[in-house]
Amino acid sequence: MKSFSITIFFLCFSVLGFCNPDQMVYKFLNLPNSSSVSALGGTNISVQNKDVNMIYQNPALLSGSVNKNIGINYTNYISDIGYGSVVYAQDIDSVSHWAISLNYISYGSFDGYTEEEIPTGTFSASDFSLNATYSRRLATKIMAGITLKPMYSYIETYNSFGLAVDIGANYYNPENDLSVGLVVKNVGVQFKSYDQSRERLPWDIRIGVTKRLENAPLRFSLTYTDLNRWDLSYRRQASQSDNALTSKENSKTGWDDHLDMFFRYLIIGAEFIPFNNFHIAAAYNHRRSREFALEDSRSFNGFSFGAGFRVRQFSLGAAYAQYAASGNTISLSISTSLDSFK
């Protein structure tokens, strides 16, 4: 087992050398895959809520609590774009588990034209990933997991193939309801590009912690993403130009600028859980708020809200998030356990 883990580790990082560092492809891999994830700011790798959809965020969250669970999700994204996923998980034995899932995104239909502006008809574009997850308990409170994600993408007559790997770990102490997660996500390579230029995948390192208060029905999450991209000066300059920051923003001190950059990669989430079968969630994503900000315009971009409840054998969830002034998204999820129908 140890030699296998070391081999996977070096394999994942060696493929980065084959990719163009200036471009990224398959960015749909970072979209929130369910209503619970969307409500918690778009990324969460540590929450323990017996939701089978969470294993896409962190493969180490695959445990016996989601044995024989099925999850189906759909998000009405910006404009005519929609995406969704389906997942199934099952135990192998008392310490190991497997799951399979499918994620897709449809970018809608487009009108095609030649360089002479002659119509060529409509065409479509979509991305898919088929995910195989394996997890194993390493100690009483520690789980580790890995997900292999072959990917296929097409735009009109052009297509692309790739392979990504997620490696995750989770520490969970049920006595004080403390969960800590670590994930290296989307490490991989594009085997076949749309043209002759091979692009890199949107890989990053994430750390998260979730804690439920002892004497209150509240649970808080802090998720820190993109730990492998701390030097983001090029993104900061682009953001200042694209967002047309006001003179007040441009007068920030160096300390204010660094503090703003720090919080761009910190997602803060909170859940109110008055009953076992019902919860309300909200989160703030500072990066989303700042990068989609518009001059002289106020919106809820950066904030997300959601709720989940259980009706008989089914768990239902819905979430709302705003990515821009006109970028409202609605996510819907439904999951169930096959054992509940026995």
N, C-alpha and C positions, 0 to 999 in steps of 0.2 A: 504493500500500500504506500509506503514511504517513497520507494523508488518511482512508483507510478505518478505520485503527486509532483515530484521534482521534474520528471520528464514533461508533464503537462505545463508546468511553470515556465520552463525554458522554451518550449515550443510556442507558447502564446506570445512571448516577448520577441522571439527571433523573427516572426513573420512581419513585425513592424518595419523591418529594414527593406522590405520589398515594396513599400507603399510611398506614394508621393506625400510629403509632409505638409503641402500647401493646400490640399483639398480633402474633403471628406465626403463619403457616400453612405447610404443606408441610415440616414439620420432618423428615420421613423423608429429605429430601435429604442430611442430615448423618449418616445411619447408615453404618457401614462396609460397603462394597459387595462385599467378597470376604474370603476367609479370611486372605490375606496382610495386608490392611489391618486386619482385626480383631485379628490377632496383634500388630500394631505399635501398638496402643493406640486404634484407631478412626479415626485420621487420619494420613496420611503423604503429603507432596507432593513428596518429593525422592528416594526410593529408586529406584535403577536396577537392576531385576532381570528385565528382559525379560518382565514380566507385563502382558498386554494390559489387565487389570482396573485397572491403576494410572492409566489415562488419565482415569478418572472423578474421581480425586482432583486431578489436574493435567493439563489438556489438552496442556501442553507436553511431557509424558512420552510422547506419541504419536510414534513414530519408526519408522525402517525395521526395527528389531529385532523388531517385532511385526507385520510384514507378513503378511497373510492369516491372522492368528490369531483364534481363536474362544474366548471364555470364558463359562462358565456357573457361576452361584453361587447358593447357597441358605443362609439362616440361620434356624435354629429359635430364634425370639426369645422374649421373655417371654410366659408364659401360652400362649394359642392363636394368638399373632401370629407370622406368618412372612413373610419377604421374600426377594427374589432379584433377579437381573439376568442379562442375556445381552448380549454385546458382540462386534462384529466390526470388524477394522481392516484397512486396505489402503493401499499406497503410491499416490500420484498420479504422482510422479516422484522423483528422487533427493533432493529437498529439501522436498517437501510430502506430506502424508498426510491421510487421512480415516478416520473411524470412525463407526459408529452403534451405539447401545445402548438397552436398555429396562430400567428399574428399576421394581419394584412392591413394594407391601407390602399384605398382607391382615390386617385386624384381627380376623377371625373372625366368628362369628354372635352375634346378640344377640336377646333376647326383648323385643318391643315391647308397651307398655301405654299406654292412654289415661290422662288425669288421674283418671278414676274407677277406675283399676287393672283395666280390662278388657283382656284379652290381644288383641293385634292381629297376632300371628304373629311370625316371626323376620325379621330383616333383617341386612344385612352392610355393611361399610365397607372401602374400599380406596383407595390412592393409586397413580398411575402417572406416570412421566416418560419421554418419548422423547427421546433425546439425540443430537445431531449434532455431531461434533467435527472441527475442522480445525486442523492444525499446520503450521508452516513453520520451516525452519532459517534464522535471521537471520545467524549467524556460525558459525565452525567449532565452537565449544563452546556456542552459545546457541540454544535453541529457544523458540518462542512458540506459543501455541495458544488456541483459543476453542471453547466448547461452548454450543450453544443447546438449552434444555431446556423444551419445551412440557409442561405438567402438567395432569392431570385427577384430580379427587378426588370421591368420592361417599360419602355417609352416608345410608342408607335412600333416600328420594326426593329428597334434597338433593344438589346437585353444585356443583363449583367448577372454574374454569379459570384457568391462569396461565402465565407465561413467565419463565424465569430464564436468566441468562448467567454462565458461568465464563470468566475470562480468566487465563491463566497464563504463566509464563516459567520456564525452567530453564537453569542453567549446569552443564555436566558436563565434567570434566577426566578422561579415562580414564587418564592417566598416573599420577595419584595417587588415582584412584577417589574423587573429591570431587564431590558433587552438591549444588546449592543451588536451592531452588524458591521461587517467590512466586506466590500465587493470590489473586485477588479472586473469591469464590465466592457463588453464589446471589443475584446482584443481579437484581432483576426486579420484576414487578408481578402482582397478582391481578386478572385482567380481570373475572371473574364470581365473586362471593362466595356463600356459603351463604345469607346473608340480605342486608340492606342495609348491613352494616358491612364495609368492605374492610380486609383485614389485610395486614401487610407480610411479606416473606419473610425467612428466617433467614440473611441475608447476613453475611459476615465476611471478614476479610483474614488470610491465613495465610503464614507464612514457615517454611521447613524446610531442614535441612542433613543430609546423610548422608555418612559417611566410613568407608571400609574401612581397617583397619590394614595397614601395609605388610608386616609379617612375621608376621602371625597371621590365622587364618581368622575374623576378627570384623569386624562392620560395625555402626556406631552411628548412630542418628538422633535428632535433636532437632527437634520440630515445635511451633511457637508459633501458637496460634489466637486468634481473636476480638480481633485488634489494634485493631479499630474500636470496641471496648467496654471500654476500660480503666477507666472510672469505673463500677464495678459495686457501689457501696455498697448499692443496693436488693437485689441478689442476695445480698450477704453477710449482710444482716439477715435475709432470708428463710431462708437456710441455717442460721443460728444457731438460729432458732426451730423450723424443721422437723426438724433433726437432734438437737434436745434435747442440746446440748453440755454436757459435764460442767463442774463448777465450775473444774476445771483449765483447760479450754478457754476459759472465759469470763474467766479471769484473764490472758489474753494481753496483752502490751504492744502498743502501736501498731505497732512494728517487726515483731513476730511476725505481726501481722494482715496487714500489707502483704506480707510475705514469703510467707505462706500464699496470698494472692490471686495473687501473681506465679506461683507454681508451679501454680496451678489451670489455667493456660492453657499449660503446658509438658508435652508428652508425650515421654517418654524411651523409646526402643526399642533393642533389641540383637538381632543375628542371629549365629548360629554356623554357618559355611559350610565344613564340612570337605571337601566335594566339590562339583563344579559342579552335580550333579543332586540335591543334598540340602541342606536347611538347617533349622535350628531357630530360632524367634523368640520373644521375650518383650518385654513393655513394661509401663510403669507410667503410668497416667493419674491425676494427683493430683486433678483436678477431679471425676472420677467417684468416686474414693475418698472425698472429703470430702462431696460432696453426697448420696451414698447411705449415709453412715455412720449407724449406729444405736447408741443408748446401750446399754452392757453387752452388746454383740454384736460378735464378731470374724468377719471374712469376708475373702475375696480380692477384693472389689470394688475396682476400680482396676487390678488386674493382668490381663494377658491372655497367652496362650501359643498357639503354633502350630508347625506343621511343614509342609514341602513337599518333594516328591520327584518324580522323573520316571521313568515306566515306558513304555518304547518311545516311541510318538509323543505320549503324554499327560503333562501336568503335573498332579499332584494336590496338594491342600492342605486342611488342616483346622486349625481354631482354636477355642480355648475362652476365653470372657471372662465375668466376673461383674459385673453391673450393680448388684446388691443382694444381700441375704442369700439370697433365693430366686430371683434373676434370673440363672440360668445360661443361657448361649447357646452354641450350637455352629454354626460356619460351615464349609461345605464348598464347594470349588471344583474345577473341572476345566477345562483349556484345552489347545488343540492348534493346530498350524499345518497348514493345508491342503497346504502344500508338502511336509510330511513324508510324505504318502501317495503321492507320485509315484514 
